[in-house]
Amino acid sequence: MTTPRTDRLDLRLSTEAKQALQAAAMVRQTSVSDFVLASALEAAQEALADRNRFGLDADQWAAFQAALDAPPTSKPRLQQLLQGRSVFE
């Protein structure tokens, strides 16, 4: 079951861009709206992919888990930085 489409997205485009979208939608045998939505969602997923998930092989996964499980280490320079006055003050 698909989610009903209730929101709208308006955009301005050149005549050439509109014609290109119409031609591409015709080739795919779909509406311009469906073509643009599918293309935009694909681009959004690609843009967000590295922010949502990442792949690791077994060795990398083990190292990642070890880093998460390791106790925190002291960072004196970071502590000094955080205790000083902010450049924005």
Residue pairs with C-beta under 8 A, 6 or more apart in sequence:
13 21
21 32
21 35
21 36
22 32
24 35
25 31
25 32
25 34
25 35
25 36
28 35
30 38
56 64
